[in-house]
Amino acid sequence: MSRSGFFYRRRTAAARAARQAVEAELAARMCKVRQDSDGTCKAPRITAELRDEGERVNHRRVARMVRSTGA
């Protein structure tokens, strides 16, 4: 790892940890939405449900998280 890369990762560690915490909470909410629909809805419907709840979320982020977590 380069010297600048090391210090960049060290400088951005707090923001990265905060983003991971937000994504973990969002993934839990996505799983709840999917369970409520008996596992039939995918990213577009999950996005709509989250927006109805007041969450500002992009459909691409939801789709990425569905692919990665299987939510």
C-alpha positions as CSV (number, residue, x, y, z in Angstrom):
1,M,0.0,0.0,0.0
2,S,1.3,3.4,-0.9
3,R,2.0,6.0,1.8
4,S,-0.7,8.3,0.5
5,G,-3.2,5.4,0.3
6,F,-2.5,4.6,3.9
7,F,-3.1,8.1,5.2
8,Y,-6.2,8.4,3.0
9,R,-7.8,5.3,4.5
10,R,-6.9,6.4,7.9
11,R,-8.4,9.9,7.3
12,T,-11.7,8.4,5.9
13,A,-12.1,5.6,8.4
14,A,-14.8,7.4,10.4
15,A,-16.9,8.2,7.3
16,R,-16.6,4.7,6.0
17,A,-17.7,3.2,9.4
18,A,-20.7,5.6,9.5
19,R,-21.7,4.6,5.9
20,Q,-21.5,0.9,6.8
21,A,-23.7,1.5,9.8
22,V,-26.3,3.3,7.7
23,E,-26.2,0.5,5.1
24,A,-26.6,-2.1,7.8
25,E,-29.7,-0.4,9.1
26,L,-31.1,0.0,5.6
27,A,-30.4,-3.6,4.8
28,A,-32.4,-4.6,7.9
29,R,-35.3,-2.4,6.8
30,M,-35.1,-3.9,3.3
31,C,-35.3,-7.4,4.8
32,K,-38.4,-6.4,6.8
33,V,-40.1,-5.1,3.6
34,R,-39.3,-8.3,1.8
35,Q,-40.5,-10.5,4.6
36,D,-43.8,-8.5,4.8
37,S,-44.4,-9.3,1.1
38,D,-43.6,-13.0,1.6
39,G,-40.3,-12.6,-0.4
40,T,-42.0,-11.6,-3.6
41,C,-40.8,-8.1,-4.1
42,K,-37.4,-7.0,-5.5
43,A,-35.5,-3.7,-5.8
44,P,-38.2,-1.5,-7.4
45,R,-40.9,-2.4,-4.9
46,I,-38.5,-2.2,-2.0
47,T,-37.4,1.2,-3.1
48,A,-41.1,2.4,-3.3
49,E,-41.8,1.0,0.1
50,L,-38.8,2.7,1.7
51,R,-39.7,6.0,0.0
52,D,-43.3,5.7,1.4
53,E,-41.8,5.4,4.8
54,G,-39.9,8.6,4.3
55,E,-36.4,7.2,3.5
56,R,-34.5,9.1,0.8
57,V,-32.9,6.2,-1.2
58,N,-31.9,5.7,-4.8
59,H,-33.1,2.7,-6.7
60,R,-29.6,1.8,-7.8
61,R,-28.4,1.7,-4.2
62,V,-31.3,-0.6,-3.3
63,A,-30.6,-2.8,-6.3
64,R,-26.9,-3.1,-5.4
65,M,-27.7,-4.0,-1.8
66,V,-30.3,-6.6,-2.9
67,R,-27.6,-8.2,-5.1
68,S,-24.9,-8.1,-2.4
69,T,-27.0,-9.1,0.6
70,G,-29.7,-11.2,-1.0
71,A,-32.2,-9.0,0.9
